[in-house]
Amino acid sequence: MNKNIFLLSVVVQTLLIAAPSWGADVDIKQESTDKLPQIISNIPDLSDIQLPSTNAELLTPKSLNNQISQDTQPPQEPTTEPSSPDAPADDADITIEAIGEQDTLPQSTPTYVVDQEEIKKQGANSLADVLKRMPGFAINDAGHGADIHTGTYYRGASINQSVFLINGRPINTNINLYHGGTDLNSIPVEAIDRVELYSGAASALYGSSAFGGVVNIITKEGYSQPKLSSSIEFGSLSQNNQQFSYGGAAGALKYNFSFERYFTDNRYRVPVGAANRDAQGFFFNADTATSTYFGNIAVDLDPNNSLTFDITKLSSRRGLIYFGFPLQRDRLDHDGLNAGLSWKTRLGSGDNSTLTTTFGYNQDYFSTYGPTVFQGREFYRTGVLDTQQLSARVDHEWKFSQNNQLRWGLDLKNTDLYGDTLSTSPNRIANNETENRSIFATALFAVNTFKFNEDFQIDLGLRQNFDGQFGNYLNPSVGLRYAIAPTIAVRGSWAGGQRNPGLDQLYVYDTVHGWEPNADLKPETGSSWTAGIDINFSQNLTGQFTYFGSSLDNRLGVVAGKWQNIGLVDTNGLEAALQLKFTNNWSSFVNYTYTDAKIKTGSEQGLQLGLIPYSVLQTGIGYQNSGWQANLYVTYNSGARRAIFNRAGDSPTDFAPSFLNLDFSGRIPITRTLGLRVYLENLLGEQYERVNRIYSPGFTFRVGLSSDL
């Protein structure tokens, strides 16, 4: 299989290189934004404007073009956080990336970007920390005492109903048992250059399971001049975090290497009735330790060809909290390895045709172990899930006319799952087993953007899937964007999807919960849609407002201790993102998401999906000047319906109370390259129930030093 993948990608790459006329019919010409009519010359067109905060600048030695071209550069959408006050004073002098450096994505749905500078200001320790302030997200499993069972939801869709990528390669493997689920708290941030979030027609590019959206983690590249960045922090609950990154360039070679280590014991007092409260009244078995190593090497072979290799190694050790048992004592070891080799070729003499061939390897090893009690005696149980994926992708971005751009290609993926469950408890010994399963899947994808004029474009997408387990199926998508005025644009999208059950749900017994697999499970099928408006109120104020919805049938769940297809869920919601830049030093943002995820069939018909709040509001204000920083963040959560395993007397309609949280981050310059960073979390000091009987610790702090040499 590996040989076939390699030969197929080389054949496609060779054919396209040998026939440059396929993708080089039109040379791209730069156009100036000065063509706008004089009467609106002081009001930037919405399709042109890029506030400094919207640009996630790649750290490459190449010079960047300072002009926006309607023909070559799709507009970036606003990020979710306050813009960097270090941006140039002249807002009209906007920096964009060099042609071909960033993927061309459909613009019929918002594309949100959080860059490295904003990640530092937030004080984020993991990908979960970054995403929790982005529009559309409800993240219950981030921060102190995070429980991976309580989930990450985007527009009402679970983590396995969205697609997570690193440099365009998958990192979640559709493993669903709780000790194998994608844990975003185990993905540190030191190696991250930016995080991109998109949906709609873009989902056709990366997978049929993207009912929610696509999260793409872009890692750091090298610098034109050698640069060493480091930070060390200590704080409440024995928290400590060390981060180091070194990058540079040598001729045509660019490189970056990073390391991050994080630990917290998460031992704090919780009220009576809280999950995992021990006899002394403390939160129990919630400690977390992670170590991550990252490397990236890129080389320009010639003006038209470049190679990039990146690798990430993760080691995570943590205790598990679970609201279903009086005192969960299981431990979770997670070791991950993700590596990729990418070959990018510019076909022909212009930048209108770019071919990228990528090979990837992804391994996730999860081991859960702990005691279990049966008839007053203590026994031992363990569960292992070892998933290995080999993937290949050929992706061609081809602008074959001034008004028509096609992105098409081929995905190949082979997944091997090893599952081993063992229990010494008499009531579970019969289910002890070892499973070895493998599945091969491929897909052809294409998204064509028709630009009828400068104001109106349509995105048409198709993804034809060939799955070794569930056969062949087609997922179409469509999107449109129309600028009805220089400062107002409307947009909409629709995408069909199918998310197949994981190999673990089909074949592997969950010895921790006692859940049985079900080889007769059907795929979750349905569609998602959006409609929205983008408004540029002024030079410094932008807004995006999006209605979103989805209908997902054959939803997977557990009934009577066995995985089953349990019915239909319809979701409707509203997403709003506002960004204001007062001056060069002050900026602010407001993100609001309303999600109504209604269960339409089954015993819980008419109820909101558990663990998904109706309303989440994030807002913040930031100041930065000459190395000084001060950022204030406010979070409001309306409270989510408690899930299964409620306490005796609890009702399935009970909601956790709403809460308000206030965080502060700041930086004090000591020298030109050294600064003191301070993070104060939960300034109000209220110990609120975040979700499902899991409580915050109240006020916590972190203090540390950061340097850039």
C-alpha positions, -999 to +999 in steps of 0.1 A: +000+000+000+028+024+009+045+017-024+012+024-043+007+057-025+042+068-034+040+058-070+006+075-075+017+108-060+050+108-080+031+100-113+006+129-107+034+153-097+055+144-127+026+147-152+017+182-139+054+194-139+058+180-175+027+199-187+031+234-172+006+248-197-022+231-177-016+256-149+003+285-164-020+300-189-023+333-171+004+353-153-009+370-122-008+407-122-008+429-091-036+454-089-037+484-067-066+492-043-063+527-057-088+517-084-117+523-060-138+553-069-126+585-055-159+591-037-152+561-014-115+564-013-116+570+024-138+539+031-119+506+024-138+480+005-146+450+027-131+425+002-098+445+004-094+455+040-070+437+063-065+451+097-030+443+111-047+418+134-061+398+105-028+388+091-009+358+105+025+365+091+047+335+082+082+338+095+101+334+064+131+353+050+112+362+018+102+398+014+065+404+017+043+422-008+026+453+006-001+455-020-034+436-020-043+420-053-079+410-059-066+384-084-040+366-062-048+371-025-081+361-010-091+385+018-084+374+054-112+375+079-108+391+113-091+372+140-110+366+173-087+386+195-075+422+200-051+432+173-014+435+181-008+471+191+027+468+177+012+470+142+024+498+119+009+532+125-003+535+089-032+511+086-031+514+048+003+499+046-008+463+050+015+433+050+004+401+034+021+369+026+041+361-005+022+345-033+018+307-028+028+307+008-007+303+022-036+280+011-064+295-010-096+289+008-132+296-001-145+329+013-182+319+016-177+312+054-156+331+079-119+322+083-107+330+118-070+332+126-052+335+159-015+342+155+015+335+177+015+370+194-021+367+204-015+332+218+013+346+240-009+375+252-037+350+262-012+330+282-025+298+265-008+266+275-025+243+250-046+243+218-077+240+240-068+273+257-064+290+222-097+277+208-119+285+238-118+322+229-127+317+192-163+322+180-185+291+179-166+271+204-178+257+237-148+240+254-154+223+287-122+205+289-096+233+291-078+248+321-074+236+357-091+204+365-101+198+328-119+165+322-115+151+287-150+135+290-168+168+290-159+177+255-150+203+229-179+215+207-179+237+177-213+249+165-228+221+185-206+194+168-183+172+189-146+170+185-149+139+162-175+157+141-148+183+132-115+179+115-082+188+133-051+192+112-014+200+117+000+217+086-029+202+066-024+166+080-050+149+103-042+146+140-075+131+152-080+095+142-117+091+149-111+071+181-140+076+204-135+056+236-128+081+264-092+070+268-085+074+231-102+107+223-083+137+209-071+156+240-065+192+230-050+199+264-021+176+253-012+199+223+011+226+237+015+259+219+053+266+217+056+252+182+024+269+169+027+299+145-010+304+141-043+285+143-069+288+114-106+279+116-129+275+086-160+256+075-185+254+047-172+246+013-136+243+027-147+211+045-147+194+011-109+198+010-102+179+042-129+154+051-166+145+050-168+144+089-164+182+092-200+189+103-185+215+127-155+229+109-118+225+102-091+235+127-056+238+110-025+242+133+003+259+113+037+253+130+066+277+131+092+279+103+127+293+103+137+330+106+159+350+083+181+357+114+187+332+141+163+336+170+161+320+204+128+324+223+123+310+258+100+314+288+096+299+322+066+302+344+055+292+379+022+296+396-007+282+417-014+245+421+023+236+416+021+248+380+053+252+360+059+256+323+091+258+304+092+267+266+122+270+243+124+276+206+153+282+182+150+290+146+171+304+118+183+299+082+214+289+064+213+297+027+183+279+012+177+260+044+153+272+071+148+254+105+130+257+138+132+235+169+110+238+200+105+221+233+078+226+260+072+210+294+041+216+315+030+204+349+002+211+374-011+190+403-046+205+401-052+198+438-076+222+453-107+222+475-141+216+459-176+217+474-196+187+485-211+170+455-183+179+431-168+152+408-138+134+422-139+149+457-117+129+481-122+124+518-103+155+526-125+177+503-098+181+476-101+176+438-085+142+433-064+126+406-063+156+383-026+162+379-013+167+343+023+166+329+032+170+292+064+172+272+065+181+235+094+181+210+090+198+176+112+202+146+108+218+112+133+219+083+125+235+049+148+238+019+143+257-014+156+233-040+152+259-068+129+289-075+100+265-082+105+236-058+107+234-020+107+205+005+095+208+041+097+182+069+082+186+103+078+162+133+061+165+166+066+141+196+042+142+225+043+126+259+014+131+283+008+117+317-023+126+337-050+114+361-085+110+349-116+127+363-149+113+355-183+125+367-197+089+364-178+074+394-177+085+430-139+086+429-121+080+396-086+067+401-076+057+365-045+071+349-040+079+312-007+077+294-007+093+259+022+092+235+019+107+201+041+111+170+031+131+139+055+136+110+051+149+075+071+155+043+058+181+018+070+188-017+057+221-032+061+229-069+052+261-088+042+249-122+049+270-153+064+305-151+038+322-129+022+317-095-011+307-108-005+269-104+009+253-073+012+215-067+018+201-032+024+165-024+024+154+012+032+122+030+022+119+067+025+095+096+004+098+127+005+076+158-015+078+190-009+054+218-033+056+247-031+034+278-056+037+307-051+017+338-065+017+374-084-003+400-120-014+399-142-027+427-166-056+425-185-071+454-163-053+479-130-065+464-105-045+444-094-057+410-073-042+382-082-031+347-064-017+317-072-006+282-048+001+253-056+018+220-027+021+195-036+039+163-013+043+134-021+062+102-002+065+069-015+092+046-007+108+013-022+139-004-018+155-038-032+190-038-033+213-068-042+250-067-048+261-102-060+295-114-067+288-150-084+321-158-088+355-142-122+346-127-119+309-121-098+290-096-098+253-090-084+234-061-085+197-065-066+166-055-065+131-039-064+119-003-051+084+007-052+071+042-046+038+059-055+033+096-044+004+118-059+000+152-046-023+179-069-026+209-062-046+241-085-047+271-079-066+303-097-068+336-093-092+365-128-084+377-150-115+375-178-096+359-156-084+330-131-112+324-153-126+296-148-094+276-110-094+277-098-093+241-072-082+217-083-066+184-062-058+153-082-039+127-073-020+096-092+002+071-081+020+039-099+051+026-093+074-003-111+105-016-111+127-046-118+164-038-124+196-058-135+231-049-140+255-078-144+292-072-162+312-099-156+349-097-183+366-118-170+400-110-152+418-082-183+416-060-198+382-066-183+347-063-196+311-059-177+281-045-187+246-057-172+216-039-173+178-043-157+151-023-160+115-035-151+091-008-141+054-011-141+038+023-130+002+030-156-002+057-186+018+045-183+019+008-185+049-016-203+081-009-204+117-023-204+149-002-212+181-022-209+216-009-218+251-022-211+286-010-215+322-022-203+357-013-217+389-026-205+424-018-237+444-019-218+476-010-181+485-006-183+479+031-210+451+033-209+415+020-234+387+024-224+350+023-239+316+027-228+279+025-242+244+026-222+211+029-232+175+031-213+152+054-208+117+067-189+107+098-182+070+101-181+051+134-146+046+148-129+012+147-130+012+185-168+017+185-172-011+161-149-037+176-132-028+210-148-034+244-144-005+268-133-022+300-135+010+320-171+018+315-182-017+305-195-004+271-198-030+244-189-024+207-214-028+179-202-039+145-236-030+130-234+008+136-244+031+108-225+063+098-238+096+111-251+115+081-265+149+074-256+184+064-245+218+078-252+253+066-244+290+073-257+324+063-240+356+073-230+392+067-196+409+070-196+446+078-167+471+078-183+498+100-152+520+098-114+519+092-109+503+127-142+484+133-152+452+116-180+427+123-190+392+112-224+378+119-233+342+111-263+320+114-253+283+115-272+251+115-269+214+110-290+182+109-273+150+120-291+117+118-280+083+133-262+101+161-239+077+180-244+071+217-245+044+244-278+027+252-279+000+279-241-003+279-237-007+241-229+017+213-260+024+192-274+048+166-298+068+188-314+093+166-315+128+151-301+161+164-309+195+148-287+224+156-293+261+150-272+290+163-258+325+160-222+335+159-210+371+162-175+385+161-167+422+165-132+437+165-123+473+173-089+491+172-092+524+191-056+536+184-023+520+176-020+509+212-056+499+221-078+472+207-109+452+217-130+423+206-164+407+213-173+371+204-208+357+211-222+323+202-257+310+208-262+272+202-295+254+202-286+217+198-320+199+200-325+162+203-353+153+180-358+115+186-354+090+214-359+091+252-344+126+255-364+141+227-368+179+230-338+184+253-306+203+246-276+181+240-258+175+272-227+197+280-234+223+253-243+258+268-269+279+250-247+311+253-210+318+254-197+353+254-160+363+251-148+398+252-115+416+259-095+448+257-058+451+252-031+477+255+005+475+243+033+501+240+071+498+240+071+463+254+044+469+280+012+448+277-021+447+296-050+425+285-083+419+302-106+390+292-142+384+302-161+351+297-198+344+303-212+309+301-249+303+305-244+268+319-249+234+302-272+206+307-257+179+329-250+147+311-254+110+321-243+095+354-261+122+374-263+118+412-293+102+428-322+127+427-308+147+398-330+153+368-319+149+332-332+184+326-308+200+352-284+227+340-252+238+357-255+275+369-243+303+346-209+319+355-188+349+347-150+348+346-124+376+345-088+370+335-058+394+332-025+390+314+004+415+313+040+420+304+066+443+320+098+449+300+130+445+319+154+448+289+149+451+252+146+413+249+136+402+284+101+407+300+082+397+331+048+381+323+019+379+347-013+359+343-041+363+368-071+339+362-105+341+377-100+375+393-135+374+409-124+344+429-157+326+425-155+288+425-182+281+399-193+248+383-178+248+349-197+218+337-212+185+350-201+188+387-166+199+378-155+231+396-130+257+390-103+263+416-111+300+421-084+326+418-050+313+404-019+331+391+012+325+370+044+346+369+073+341+346+101+355+324+102+355+286+130+364+262+136+368+225+173+368+215 
